[in-house]
Amino acid sequence: MSGSETNHAIRRGPETAYVTTPIYYVNDRPHIGHAYTTTLCDVWARFMRIAGRDVFFLTGTDEHGVKVEKSARERGISPQALADENAAEFRRVLGLFGLSNDDFIRTTEPRHERQVQRLLERLEASGAVHLGEFEGWYDEGQEEYHTETKAKELDYKSPVTGRPLVRAKESNYYFRLSAFAERLEKHFEAHPDFVRPVGRRNEVLGRLRDGLQDVPITRTNFSWGIPMPGAEGHVVYVWIDALFNYATALGLGEEDPDASDRAKYWPADFHVIGKEILWFHAVIWPALLMALDLPLPKCVYAHAFWIADGQKMSKSLGNFVDLESIGRYHERYGLDAWRWFMSTRGPLGAADADFREDHFADAYLSDLVNTVGNGASRVTAMAERYFEGNVPCPPEPHRTIDGQDWSATIAAALRQAHEASDTFAIDRMADAGLSLFRALDGFIHRTEPFKLAKDPARRDDLARILHQSLEVLFAASALLWPLMPASMDRLRDAIGQPRVEAAGTLEAQVRLDASRRFEGVAKIALFPRVEAASS
Ligand code: MSP
């Protein structure tokens, strides 16, 4: 991987950023869980793009393994046919949700299969693979083995499906995970931000200190997978196959990885995942990369789960928020409101979050109707009413009125957004933009432009207040654009300014030159009130 390292050292062109979602199993239909993680990544990717970074945002589907084989058999179709059908469905949903991924990788694609085989050859050559017999507690739903200690802790039941673990035995190829325990621990210590949030990091570190067992990387009990090179009857374990997607999408397993114009994105800034697959991402994946001598991701970000009425969402309970109900939210409140709710009220931290319509309606009303929508409509309405939509640049446009130092307020919001993006604090990123609307509301309340408007002698002050308010709308619309791109495009149109774009720096998107006139400002109603639904 000297290639990507060189690229990083030279830093030609804009700085890169790489963010990934888990690749989703094709034996499931898209639901809120998939939509959630992908939306968070989308917000981050959009933010990074408008901050001037050269971004690669990856998602895709995980198509091999027993589960897919089984589901296909039940439906009487081939696993490939099932994979094709559901991968197309996942893709359709990405489009429907306006998600801005740069690639969609499928593990049945030749580019992936070819590279996984090559990476496994490299892994073997490194001495990190051996053939061995294995017996353990197997979670059939998750295709995952547990140690005796862990199995006991779980009461011999799958933590995900609740079904009993079964005793299973296989002769397999193993990855010498145990050989990496010390290096992993050192890495965790040297990089306190390697796993976020911090509670999750401590969890992993604790388990890491209990010692590591080698993990099987092939299976012989099914055939729907990538053949292990040089080992007849052995198929690459679906988890190993899947983890490699993050590297194969960038061409890192190709004969000449440096030839790929995507190698420069490596390593990921964030692998964003749900908490249930943290071990694979925070321990097995980095150890594989160490064995392959590839740089490790900067951060594995594991969010918690959406739950329903305090209960786990599960297929068996039938309480998953599925595409149909998500669709009803989109219709009732709009896609941007959905994105806002996902980003600000979801299980981003260590705690699960209850999905409830009343929470949604509250967030919509307080943040979007009363704060963002109200601020935008008041300012644009006054600009239209008092200046026929053309607000001149007054003398001393930035003179503070009522002690409000907008330059400092905007700088603080910008800083908050940047800092939040460094730690994947999507909710804090959202708050940075919202805080400007809150400040704007107070400003209008205190300066009372509607009263000044009655006094022709105060015309300059009135222009100053509205000019400053429009500058705040300009800044806030940039900060909120990653969360609600369509609404913020409309807001930019309404204040007669160019839309937010992925060019230059975020500063350039947020600040106007002081002499700017606002022309053609038109009153806008962004978020209409919505009658609470009874369902
Ligand atoms: N195929 C594996 C991942 C391989 S990544 C190399 C997999 N797929 S999955 O289809 O089951 O998707 C799991 C992911 O969906 C979670 O990690 C999380 O991102 C998302 N979610 C699934 N249910 C969820 C909730 N109830 N709440 C929030 N996100 C959840 O595991």
Boltz pocket constraint, residues with backbone or C-beta under 6 A from the ligand:
constraints:
  - pocket:
      binder: B
      contacts: [[A, 21], [A, 22], [A, 23], [A, 24], [A, 25], [A, 28], [A, 32], [A, 33], [A, 34], [A, 36], [A, 37], [A, 62], [A, 239], [A, 242], [A, 243], [A, 244], [A, 245], [A, 272], [A, 273], [A, 274], [A, 275], [A, 276], [A, 277], [A, 304], [A, 305], [A, 306], [A, 307], [A, 313]]
      max_distance: 6.0
